[in-house]
């Protein structure tokens, strides 16, 4: 099998690990067995092992070979939830899954609104917005990257600190492939699918209140698509 079939071999091995064909705690077949099974060159198998190890699906154990790791813990998180409740909701979802996790703010910045953000918030292109960046982890591993956008004018208003959503939520979802930097951050292979969500919440006057861009590893986080009413942690 030529090197061009590397993605096929990697995908097949990943699937067999995730569906339990290769059991957690047990070694993968020896390299020689995999060479024969896939009819490929050694480079394809060693490259696939390197990618699976980077994804945390296998680990090398002396005198035993590549051992399959236990399945990743998956949490279920609702998107229709007030922004100020989300850290508690994230922690609660992790506890329900038997693990620990956090949704924490990393930095805040001001910048001009990109076209899609301006459109979602009913602003003129280039209008000032405030952006909060948050990271969601499960057991210390990054699985979620958030960018919360708010109009700069609304953020300056005194009412913003007490204003809450009306409960109306618009959710847009798409799947896209991880680029090099995203793959490194999420510890997945380049080209692995990521869930890209845009959530817009509205105030009681039906005006956009906040726009959230959330990028998650769907192998670790399940999104509960709940629009009404707002949920609690």
C-alpha positions as CSV (number, residue, x, y, z in Angstrom):
1,X,0.0,0.0,0.0
2,X,1.5,3.4,-0.9
3,X,2.1,6.2,1.6
4,X,-1.0,7.9,0.1
5,X,-3.2,5.4,1.9
6,X,-1.8,6.5,5.3
7,X,-5.1,8.3,6.2
8,X,-7.1,5.2,5.5
9,X,-4.9,3.0,7.8
10,X,-4.9,5.7,10.5
11,X,-8.7,6.0,10.4
12,X,-9.2,2.2,10.5
13,X,-6.9,1.8,13.5
14,X,-8.5,4.7,15.3
15,X,-12.0,3.3,14.7
16,X,-11.0,-0.2,16.0
17,X,-9.6,1.4,19.1
18,X,-12.7,3.5,19.7
19,X,-15.2,0.8,19.0
20,X,-13.4,-1.7,21.3
21,X,-12.1,-4.1,18.6
22,X,-8.7,-3.5,20.3
23,X,-9.5,-3.5,24.0
24,X,-8.2,-0.9,26.5
25,X,-5.1,-2.2,28.3
26,X,-4.2,-4.7,25.6
27,X,-1.4,-4.2,23.1
28,X,-2.1,-3.5,19.4
29,X,-1.0,-6.2,17.0
30,X,2.7,-6.2,16.3
31,X,4.0,-4.0,13.6
32,X,4.8,-7.0,11.4
33,X,1.2,-8.2,11.7
34,X,-0.1,-4.8,10.7
35,X,2.2,-4.6,7.8
36,X,0.7,-7.8,6.4
37,X,-2.8,-6.9,7.3
38,X,-2.7,-3.6,5.5
39,X,-0.1,-4.5,2.8
40,X,1.7,-1.3,3.5
41,X,5.3,-0.1,4.0
42,X,6.7,0.2,7.5
43,X,6.6,4.0,7.2
44,X,2.8,4.0,7.0
45,X,2.4,1.9,10.2
46,X,5.0,3.9,12.2
47,X,3.4,7.1,11.2
48,X,0.0,5.9,12.2
49,X,1.4,4.8,15.6
50,X,2.9,8.2,16.1
51,X,-0.5,9.9,15.3
52,X,-2.5,7.6,17.6
53,X,0.0,8.2,20.4
54,X,-0.3,12.0,19.9
55,X,-4.1,11.6,20.2
56,X,-3.7,9.8,23.5
57,X,-5.3,6.6,22.1
58,X,-2.2,4.4,22.7
59,X,1.0,4.5,24.8
60,X,4.3,2.7,24.5
61,X,5.1,0.2,27.3
62,X,8.6,-1.4,27.5
63,X,8.6,-5.0,26.4
64,X,4.9,-4.9,25.6
65,X,4.6,-2.6,22.6
66,X,1.8,-0.1,22.0
67,X,-1.0,-0.4,24.6
68,X,-4.5,0.8,23.9
69,X,-5.6,3.6,26.3
70,X,-9.0,3.6,28.0
71,X,-11.8,5.4,26.2
72,X,-11.9,9.1,26.5
73,X,-14.4,10.6,29.0
74,X,-17.2,12.4,27.2
75,X,-19.3,15.1,28.7
76,X,-22.6,16.4,27.5
77,X,-23.0,20.2,27.7
78,X,-26.0,22.3,26.8
79,X,-25.5,25.4,24.5
80,X,-28.7,27.2,25.7
81,X,-27.3,28.4,29.0
82,X,-26.5,31.9,30.3
83,X,-22.9,32.8,29.8
84,X,-22.4,33.4,33.6
85,X,-23.7,29.9,34.4
86,X,-21.4,28.1,31.9
87,X,-18.3,27.5,34.2
88,X,-20.6,25.8,36.8
89,X,-22.4,23.9,34.1
90,X,-19.1,22.6,32.6
91,X,-17.9,21.5,36.0
92,X,-21.2,19.8,36.7
93,X,-21.1,17.9,33.4
94,X,-17.7,16.6,34.1
95,X,-18.8,15.4,37.6
96,X,-21.7,13.6,36.0
97,X,-19.2,11.8,33.7
98,X,-17.0,10.9,36.7
99,X,-14.2,13.2,36.1
100,X,-13.1,16.8,36.7
101,X,-13.0,19.7,34.3
102,X,-13.1,23.5,34.1
103,X,-14.2,26.3,31.8
104,X,-11.8,29.2,32.5
105,X,-11.2,32.6,31.1
106,X,-7.8,33.1,29.6
107,X,-7.8,36.7,28.2
108,X,-9.9,39.6,27.1
109,X,-9.2,41.9,24.2
110,X,-10.8,44.6,22.1
111,X,-10.9,44.5,18.4
112,X,-12.9,45.4,15.3
113,X,-15.8,43.0,14.6
114,X,-15.2,40.5,11.8
115,X,-18.0,40.5,9.1
116,X,-19.8,37.4,10.5
117,X,-19.6,38.7,14.1
118,X,-20.9,42.1,13.1
119,X,-23.7,40.5,11.2
120,X,-24.7,38.3,14.1
121,X,-24.7,41.2,16.6
122,X,-26.4,43.6,14.2
123,X,-23.4,45.9,14.1
124,X,-21.6,47.8,11.3
125,X,-18.6,45.9,10.0
126,X,-15.5,46.9,12.0
127,X,-17.5,48.1,15.0
128,X,-15.6,47.7,18.3
129,X,-16.3,44.4,20.2
130,X,-15.0,42.9,23.4
131,X,-13.8,39.3,23.2
132,X,-13.4,36.9,26.1
133,X,-11.4,33.7,25.4
134,X,-12.2,30.7,27.5
135,X,-10.7,27.2,27.5
136,X,-12.6,24.1,28.5
137,X,-10.7,21.1,29.8
138,X,-11.5,17.5,30.8
139,X,-9.0,16.0,33.2
140,X,-6.5,18.7,32.3
141,X,-6.8,18.1,28.5
142,X,-8.0,21.0,26.3
143,X,-11.3,20.0,24.5
144,X,-13.0,23.3,23.9
145,X,-12.0,26.8,22.8
146,X,-14.5,29.6,23.3
147,X,-14.6,33.2,22.0
148,X,-17.4,35.3,23.5
149,X,-18.1,38.5,21.5
150,X,-20.1,41.5,22.9
151,X,-20.6,44.9,21.4
152,X,-18.1,47.4,22.8
153,X,-20.9,49.9,23.4
154,X,-23.0,47.4,25.2
155,X,-20.1,46.2,27.3
156,X,-19.5,49.8,28.5
157,X,-23.1,50.2,29.6
158,X,-23.8,49.8,33.3
159,X,-26.7,47.6,32.5
160,X,-24.5,44.9,31.0
161,X,-23.4,43.6,34.3
162,X,-26.9,42.7,35.3
163,X,-28.5,42.0,32.0
164,X,-29.4,38.4,31.2
165,X,-30.7,36.7,28.1
166,X,-34.4,36.4,27.3
167,X,-34.0,32.7,26.8
168,X,-34.0,33.0,23.0
169,X,-31.0,31.2,21.5
170,X,-29.9,30.9,17.8
171,X,-27.5,28.0,17.2
172,X,-25.5,27.4,14.0
173,X,-23.4,24.2,13.7
174,X,-20.9,23.0,11.2
175,X,-18.1,20.4,11.1
176,X,-14.6,21.4,9.9
177,X,-11.2,19.9,9.9
178,X,-8.5,20.7,12.4
179,X,-5.6,22.8,11.1
180,X,-2.0,22.4,12.3
181,X,-2.3,24.7,15.3
182,X,-5.8,23.4,16.3
183,X,-4.6,19.8,16.0
184,X,-1.7,20.6,18.3
185,X,-3.9,22.4,20.9
186,X,-6.5,19.6,21.0
187,X,-3.9,16.8,20.7
188,X,-5.7,15.3,17.6
189,X,-4.4,14.5,14.1
190,X,-4.4,17.3,11.6
191,X,-7.6,17.0,9.6
192,X,-9.5,15.4,12.5
193,X,-13.2,16.7,12.6
194,X,-14.0,19.5,15.0
195,X,-17.4,20.9,15.9
196,X,-17.6,24.6,15.1
197,X,-20.7,26.3,16.8
198,X,-22.0,29.8,16.7
199,X,-24.5,30.7,19.4
200,X,-26.3,34.1,19.5
201,X,-28.4,35.0,22.6
202,X,-30.9,37.8,22.6
203,X,-32.1,40.3,25.2
204,X,-35.7,41.0,26.1
205,X,-36.0,43.5,23.2
206,X,-35.0,40.8,20.8
207,X,-31.6,42.4,20.1
208,X,-28.4,40.3,20.0
209,X,-26.8,40.2,23.4
210,X,-23.8,38.0,22.9
211,X,-22.2,35.9,20.1
212,X,-20.3,32.8,21.2
213,X,-17.9,30.9,18.8
214,X,-17.2,27.5,20.3
215,X,-14.8,25.0,18.8
216,X,-14.8,21.5,20.4
217,X,-13.4,18.1,20.0
218,X,-16.5,16.0,19.3
219,X,-14.8,12.8,20.6
220,X,-14.7,14.4,24.1
221,X,-17.7,16.8,24.2
222,X,-21.3,16.1,23.1
223,X,-23.5,19.2,22.5
224,X,-27.0,19.0,23.8
225,X,-28.9,21.2,21.3
226,X,-31.3,22.9,23.7
227,X,-32.7,26.3,22.7
228,X,-35.5,27.0,25.1
229,X,-35.6,27.5,28.0
230,X,-32.2,28.3,29.3
231,X,-30.9,25.4,31.4
232,X,-29.3,25.4,34.8
233,X,-26.0,23.8,35.8
